[in-house]
């Protein structure tokens, strides 16, 4: 059902596609690094499978391959960035670097972004802060596919939250999660596999629980984290709302049902409330709170104690956020990245369109 491709082969292909749509060499490199980090970390819904989606956005003139990314407002610890319709894969890292630079200077840095596009996995951006032993935060709003609790209308995106926390000797703590029960990309994977969705992931257009992974395409909606109201779905709704407000309302981007859809065949709102899609990033120097070595030592202690938690069975041990992704990254660096047939077919179509050599499988 899947074919493995080496990271190196996919990297070369993706970069050449980004170059073909007009990105500079630096931007094509950054976009490829951001995109493929998802495949390495096992988040297949946001990796190379999305490449054709970015190309379609470019074809519909919703992505500017040569953006003039600029700061339009700032204080010593904050900034607002206009992404100039650039690839979020490129705009996001620029914004995160600015947040980190501000944190170096004054202890914390917070950057809101407007006029951007889909930025890949949230974790890529938050993890940038780990290189400086900082705590990183990464949020983004997204295509409106989620119904608020008790609602039928699609008002929010999957609106992920990622927080990366440095350690001394243990692997870092990296939380990266959608504020929905599942990301839309996971439904796409189920559709490619012709499998059903677990109950609690989606509702149909009438608001009824559904196991059809195509229910969203048919007018239904994703459910907030928790699923139904009786299972505390209102908490996921609240979390998604916070992300939307920080990413959209605060930055001057679109928010709620006005966020532009990722798929190019759906129209953008003819009455937008902001510019493009929005992100929100943060970086904190731990020594702005306590000596860095003390913090890192106690993070190691925190992680080791949680790993020692008595588990409910011998097969499932307690994991630290970031553990599953690290396991994927190690395995896929060694054995390649598995791609489903529909994803390979999408790469073939891009190969033919841009006359770029198709990757060779392992």
Secondary structure, DSSP 4 states (H G I P E B T S, - for coil): -EEEE-HHHHHHHHHHHHHHTT--HHHHHHHHHHHHHHHHTT-GGGSGGGHHHHHHHHHTT-S-TT---EEEEE-SSEEEEE-TT--HHHHHHHHHHHHHHHHHHHSEEEEEEEEE---S-HHHHHHGGGGGTEEEEEEE---S-EEPTT--SEEE----EEEEE--SSSPPEEEEE-SBSS-HHHHHHHHHHT-PPPTTSEE-TTS-EE--TTTTTTT-EEEBTT-SGGGTHHHHHHHHHHHHIIIIITTTS--GGGSPPSSTTSPPPTT-SSSSEEEEEEEEEGGGTS-HHHHHHHHHHHHHHHHTSPPSSSS-----TTHHHHHHHHHHHHH-EEEEHHHHHHHHHHHHHHT-PPPPB-
